[in-house]
Amino acid sequence: AGAADGHDAMKTPKGWFPGAAADGQGEGAEQAEGHANTPPQHVLLADQAGSGKTLAYLLPLLQRLARIEVGAGRARPNRPRLLVLCPTTELVVQVLGVVRQLSRGGLRSRSLAVTAGATRTQIDTLKEGCDVIVGTPGRVGWLVGEGYLDTADLTAVVMDECDVLLGDSFEFAEQVEPLKFACGPATQFVLVTATIPEDVLRQLQTFFDGGLRVVQGPGLHRPAAGLLERLVDCSGGDVVDDQSGFFRKYRALEQLLEAEHAKGERASARTLLFCNKIDTCRRIENILQRADPREERLRILPYHAALSPERRKASLDEFLAPPRRGDVPLMLVCTDRASRGLDASGVSHVILFDFPRDPSEYVRRVGRTARGALGTGTVSVLVLGRQVRLAREIMRRNTRGDPVEATPQF
């Protein structure tokens, strides 16, 4: 979740989330029940990374659940009232953490994460009754198909980071159409994204029969205002191939890390380094670890799909833990898996060792720093050859306040 300030920037107007008023007082149980007989208003929440979208959808939806419970009692066995779908296990855990923080703060709910593993525990907990389920599409689909999760009482289905779930070929329809029909006509769908190309929006409008209301924040397709972008041109030399390109970028990385180390106590305690391929991640991990085997200057944490879930979790938990005075700085060396909604408030430096394959991915990667209304951070972009011109154009657009790619007109 982004900073709480971000919720103010994306206030949800009254009526878009039936059963929860924009002023936080709710509409009352009677009104909430009355909405069940009217078609829901499906919603697309679109704004830049770190703007507070998680709170923007969770607050009104949990307010709705609280009002429904007053009139209808607790959720029945195997029949949750709110379902949140996330593309990765890590984002599931993060969103569940926000749900439980809000529960401790007064918006009481019983919640469960459903991901690969712990099948018996998940089934038993569902039987006891849960208000909120947060899970990955594959596991949720399996639970529905096996009859362990009944969609009859779902008031809303949230698709967090829906741009990632969409895929390159609109796989969204294949994954979500069965769930949409299983939920029935009264369930509201809430789609959440930091990027939304026009062609994808058109397909979504068609999928929801034109009943999709778009809530667009001012930062859509734009990096945060507090982000400092630095372009590092690694071109040059007579030999131009992948091997020489890698070592030129690695030398630039060494210089960046040396400059960071020279800052002393002002050095970044948490750095994210993005690569396009797992092999590149491993190569950088190995070279950096050999250069500093005792981890006196920097501790390297790997994070990509080739690692076991347990190893990824250990790296992420260590990286997200609040830094303490005297700790060795941490660097998470990762693929785009870490750009999927990861909220690491302590990240002050993002390094793009490999230039992203499209502008949307650039927005997602750099959105891991400078989060929240007053957040600041630095991104260092290592580029070669033709990438230099593209990177400069992206940075020029950011300086002018223009979106990185076309923003849909609603």
C-alpha positions in Angstrom: 0.0 0.0 0.0 1.2 3.5 -0.7 1.2 6.3 1.9 -2.1 7.1 3.5 -1.8 10.6 1.9 -2.4 8.9 -1.4 -6.0 8.0 -0.5 -6.9 11.7 -0.4 -5.6 12.1 -3.9 -8.0 9.3 -5.1 -11.1 9.8 -3.0 -13.8 7.5 -4.0 -17.0 9.4 -4.8 -20.2 8.3 -3.1 -22.0 5.6 -5.0 -19.0 4.0 -6.7 -18.7 1.6 -3.8 -22.3 0.9 -2.7 -22.6 0.5 1.1 -19.6 2.8 1.9 -19.8 6.6 1.7 -16.9 8.7 0.6 -16.9 10.5 4.0 -16.1 7.2 5.7 -19.5 7.0 7.6 -21.1 4.4 5.4 -24.6 4.4 4.0 -26.1 2.1 6.6 -27.0 -1.6 6.4 -30.4 -1.0 4.9 -29.1 1.0 2.0 -26.2 -1.5 1.5 -28.7 -4.4 1.2 -30.8 -2.4 -1.2 -27.9 -2.1 -3.6 -27.9 -5.9 -4.0 -30.9 -5.7 -6.3 -29.3 -3.2 -8.7 -26.5 -3.9 -11.2 -23.1 -3.0 -9.7 -20.8 -0.2 -11.0 -17.6 -1.9 -12.0 -14.6 0.4 -11.3 -11.1 0.8 -12.7 -8.7 2.6 -10.3 -5.7 3.9 -12.3 -2.8 6.0 -10.9 1.0 6.0 -10.5 2.8 3.5 -8.3 2.9 4.5 -4.6 -0.2 6.8 -4.9 -2.2 4.8 -2.3 -4.4 2.7 -4.5 -4.5 -0.2 -2.0 -6.1 2.0 0.7 -8.3 3.7 -1.9 -10.1 0.4 -2.6 -9.8 -1.4 0.7 -11.2 1.3 2.9 -14.6 1.6 1.2 -14.9 -2.1 0.6 -14.1 -3.0 4.2 -16.6 -0.3 5.4 -19.2 -2.0 3.2 -18.4 -5.4 4.8 -18.8 -3.9 8.3 -22.3 -2.5 7.4 -23.4 -5.8 5.8 -22.3 -7.7 8.9 -24.5 -5.5 11.1 -27.6 -6.5 9.1 -26.7 -10.0 7.9 -24.4 -11.4 10.5 -20.9 -12.9 10.0 -19.8 -14.5 6.8 -21.0 -18.1 6.3 -18.6 -21.1 5.9 -16.8 -21.2 2.6 -18.6 -18.0 1.5 -16.4 -14.9 1.8 -17.7 -11.4 1.0 -14.6 -9.9 -0.6 -12.0 -11.4 -2.9 -8.7 -9.8 -3.9 -6.7 -11.3 -6.7 -3.0 -10.5 -7.0 -0.4 -11.7 -9.6 2.2 -12.9 -7.1 2.4 -14.5 -3.7 4.5 -11.6 -2.4 1.7 -9.1 -3.3 -0.9 -11.4 -1.7 1.1 -11.2 1.5 1.5 -7.5 1.3 -2.2 -6.8 0.6 -3.2 -9.2 3.4 -1.0 -7.3 5.8 -2.9 -4.0 5.0 -6.2 -5.7 5.5 -5.1 -6.9 8.9 -3.7 -3.5 9.8 -7.1 -2.0 9.0 -8.8 -4.7 11.0 -6.7 -3.9 14.1 -7.5 -0.2 13.5 -11.3 -0.9 13.7 -12.5 -2.2 10.4 -12.8 -5.7 11.8 -12.6 -8.6 9.3 -11.5 -12.2 9.2 -9.0 -12.7 6.3 -7.0 -15.4 4.7 -4.3 -15.6 2.1 -4.7 -18.4 -0.5 -1.5 -19.3 -2.5 0.3 -22.4 -3.4 0.9 -24.7 -0.4 -0.9 -25.1 3.0 -3.9 -26.5 1.2 -5.5 -28.2 4.3 -5.1 -25.1 6.4 -6.7 -22.9 3.8 -9.6 -25.3 3.4 -10.2 -25.6 7.1 -10.0 -21.8 7.6 -12.6 -21.3 4.8 -14.9 -23.7 6.5 -14.7 -21.6 9.7 -15.9 -18.5 7.7 -13.8 -15.6 6.3 -14.8 -12.1 5.2 -11.8 -11.4 3.0 -9.8 -13.8 0.7 -6.6 -12.5 -0.8 -5.1 -14.9 -3.3 -3.5 -15.7 -6.7 -5.8 -16.5 -9.6 -4.6 -20.1 -10.0 -5.2 -21.1 -6.3 -8.5 -19.2 -6.1 -9.7 -20.9 -9.3 -8.8 -24.3 -7.9 -10.6 -23.6 -4.7 -13.7 -22.5 -6.6 -13.5 -25.5 -9.0 -13.2 -28.0 -6.1 -16.1 -26.4 -4.2 -14.1 -25.1 -1.3 -14.8 -21.5 -2.1 -18.4 -20.5 -2.8 -18.8 -17.2 -4.7 -22.5 -16.7 -3.9 -21.9 -14.0 -1.2 -19.1 -12.1 -2.8 -20.0 -8.4 -2.9 -16.8 -7.4 -4.8 -13.8 -9.0 -6.6 -10.7 -6.8 -6.7 -8.0 -7.4 -9.3 -4.8 -5.7 -8.0 -2.1 -5.0 -10.6 -4.6 -6.0 -13.3 -2.2 -4.8 -16.0 0.0 -7.6 -15.0 -2.8 -10.1 -14.9 -3.9 -9.1 -18.3 -0.8 -10.4 -20.0 0.3 -9.5 -23.5 -2.6 -11.3 -25.2 -5.5 -10.3 -22.9 -5.3 -13.5 -20.9 -7.5 -11.7 -18.4 -10.7 -12.9 -20.1 -9.6 -16.5 -19.9 -8.7 -16.3 -16.2 -11.6 -14.1 -15.1 -14.6 -14.9 -17.3 -15.4 -18.2 -15.3 -15.1 -16.3 -12.0 -17.3 -13.4 -13.4 -20.1 -15.8 -14.3 -19.7 -17.8 -11.1 -20.1 -14.6 -9.0 -23.4 -13.6 -10.5 -24.7 -10.2 -11.6 -24.6 -8.4 -8.2 -20.8 -8.7 -7.6 -18.8 -5.6 -8.3 -15.4 -5.9 -10.0 -12.7 -3.4 -9.1 -9.6 -3.3 -11.3 -6.5 -1.6 -10.0 -3.5 -0.6 -12.1 -0.6 1.8 -12.6 -0.7 1.5 -16.4 -3.6 1.1 -18.8 -3.0 1.3 -22.5 -6.0 2.5 -24.6 -6.4 -0.9 -26.5 -6.5 -2.7 -23.2 -9.1 -0.3 -21.8 -11.3 -0.9 -24.9 -11.1 -4.6 -24.4 -12.0 -4.2 -20.7 -15.0 -2.0 -21.6 -16.2 -4.7 -24.0 -15.6 -7.4 -21.4 -17.8 -5.6 -18.9 -20.4 -4.6 -21.5 -19.6 -0.9 -21.2 -20.3 -0.9 -17.4 -16.7 0.1 -16.3 -16.3 3.4 -14.5 -12.8 4.8 -14.7 -11.2 6.6 -11.7 -8.0 8.1 -13.0 -5.5 9.8 -10.7 -3.2 12.6 -11.9 -0.1 10.5 -12.0 -1.2 7.8 -14.4 1.7 6.7 -16.7 4.0 9.2 -14.8 6.8 8.6 -12.3 6.5 10.3 -8.9 7.2 14.0 -8.6 10.0 13.4 -6.1 12.0 11.0 -8.4 15.4 12.0 -9.6 16.3 10.2 -12.9 19.9 9.8 -14.0 20.9 8.4 -17.4 24.2 6.5 -17.5 25.3 6.0 -21.1 27.4 2.9 -21.2 27.9 2.9 -25.0 31.4 3.0 -26.5 34.2 0.8 -27.5 35.0 -0.9 -30.8 33.4 -4.2 -29.9 29.6 -4.2 -29.5 28.1 -7.5 -28.3 26.2 -8.8 -25.2 29.4 -9.7 -23.4 31.1 -6.3 -23.8 27.8 -4.5 -23.1 27.4 -6.4 -19.9 30.9 -5.5 -18.6 30.6 -1.8 -19.6 27.3 -1.6 -17.6 29.0 -3.5 -14.7 31.8 -1.0 -14.6 29.2 1.8 -14.4 27.4 -0.1 -11.6 30.7 -0.3 -9.7 31.1 3.4 -10.0 27.5 4.0 -8.8 28.0 1.7 -5.7 31.4 3.4 -5.0 29.7 6.8 -5.0 26.9 5.5 -2.8 29.4 4.0 -0.3 31.3 7.3 -0.2 28.2 9.0 1.3 28.7 7.1 4.6 25.7 7.3 6.8 23.7 9.1 4.0 24.1 6.1 1.7 21.0 4.3 0.6 20.1 1.5 3.0 17.9 -0.3 0.5 18.7 -0.5 -3.3 16.7 -2.3 -6.0 18.6 -3.5 -9.1 16.5 -4.7 -12.0 17.5 -7.1 -14.7 15.5 -8.4 -17.7 16.8 -12.0 -17.3 17.4 -14.4 -14.4 20.8 -15.3 -15.9 21.9 -11.6 -15.6 20.7 -11.5 -12.0 22.8 -14.5 -11.1 25.8 -13.1 -12.9 25.7 -9.8 -11.0 25.1 -11.6 -7.7 28.1 -13.8 -8.2 30.5 -11.0 -9.2 29.4 -8.6 -6.4 29.6 -11.4 -3.8 33.1 -12.4 -5.0 34.1 -8.7 -4.8 32.9 -8.5 -1.2 32.8 -12.0 0.3 32.4 -10.8 3.9 29.6 -8.4 3.0 31.3 -5.5 4.7 30.0 -2.9 2.2 26.9 -4.4 0.7 24.7 -7.5 1.2 23.3 -9.0 -2.0 19.8 -10.6 -1.9 18.6 -12.5 -4.9 14.9 -12.3 -5.9 13.6 -14.1 -9.0 11.4 -17.0 -10.2 14.3 -19.5 -10.3 14.6 -19.4 -6.5 12.4 -21.5 -4.3 9.4 -19.7 -2.7 11.1 -20.0 0.7 14.3 -18.4 -0.6 12.4 -15.6 -2.2 10.4 -14.9 0.9 13.6 -14.9 3.1 15.2 -12.3 0.7 12.1 -10.1 0.6 11.5 -10.3 4.4 15.1 -9.2 5.1 14.9 -6.4 2.5 11.6 -5.0 3.8 12.6 -5.1 7.4 13.3 -1.5 8.7 17.0 -0.7 8.6 18.9 -0.2 11.9 21.8 2.0 12.5 25.0 0.3 11.6 23.4 -2.3 9.3 25.2 -3.1 6.1 23.2 -1.7 3.1 21.1 -4.2 1.2 20.6 -4.6 -2.5 17.8 -6.7 -3.9 18.9 -8.1 -7.4 15.7 -8.9 -9.1 13.6 -9.4 -12.3 10.3 -7.6 -12.9 8.7 -9.8 -10.2 9.7 -7.0 -7.7 8.0 -4.3 -9.7 4.5 -5.9 -9.2 3.1 -3.7 -6.5 6.0 -4.2 -4.0 5.8 -1.5 -1.3 9.3 -1.0 0.1 9.2 2.4 1.8 12.9 2.4 2.6 14.1 2.1 -1.0 15.8 5.3 -2.0 17.7 4.1 -5.1 16.6 2.0 -8.0 19.1 0.9 -10.6 17.9 -0.4 -14.0 20.9 -2.5 -15.1 18.8 -3.6 -18.1 16.5 -1.2 -19.9 12.9 -2.3 -19.6 11.2 -3.8 -22.7 8.4 -1.2 -22.8 7.5 2.2 -21.2 4.9 0.7 -18.9 7.5 -1.5 -17.3 9.8 1.5 -16.8 6.9 3.2 -14.8 6.4 0.1 -12.7 10.1 -0.3 -11.9 10.9 3.3 -11.0 7.7 3.3 -9.0 9.4 1.2 -6.3 11.0 4.4 -4.9 9.7 8.0 -4.2 6.5 6.5 -2.9 3.7 8.5 -1.2 2.8 12.1 -1.4 6.2 13.5 -0.3 8.4 10.5 -1.2 11.8 11.1 -2.8 14.2 8.7 -4.5 16.8 8.2 -7.3 16.7 6.0 -10.4 19.9 5.3 -12.3 19.3 4.0 -15.8 22.1 2.1 -17.5 21.7 2.1 -21.3 23.6 1.2 -24.5 23.3 2.2 -28.1 19.8 2.8 -29.3 18.4 2.6 -25.8 20.0 6.0 -25.0 17.7 7.9 -27.3 14.6 6.2 -25.9 15.7 6.7 -22.3 16.3 10.4 -22.9 12.9 10.8 -24.5 11.2 9.1 -21.5 13.1 11.4 -19.1 12.2 14.5 -21.2 8.6 13.6 -21.0 8.9 13.1 -17.2 10.5 16.5 -16.8 7.7 18.1 -18.7 5.1 16.2 -16.7 3.9 14.3 -19.7 2.8 10.7 -19.4 5.4 8.1 -20.5 2.9 6.6 -22.9 -0.5 7.8 -24.1 -3.1 8.1 -21.4 -6.6 6.9 -22.3 -9.2 9.5 -22.8 -12.3 8.6 -20.8 
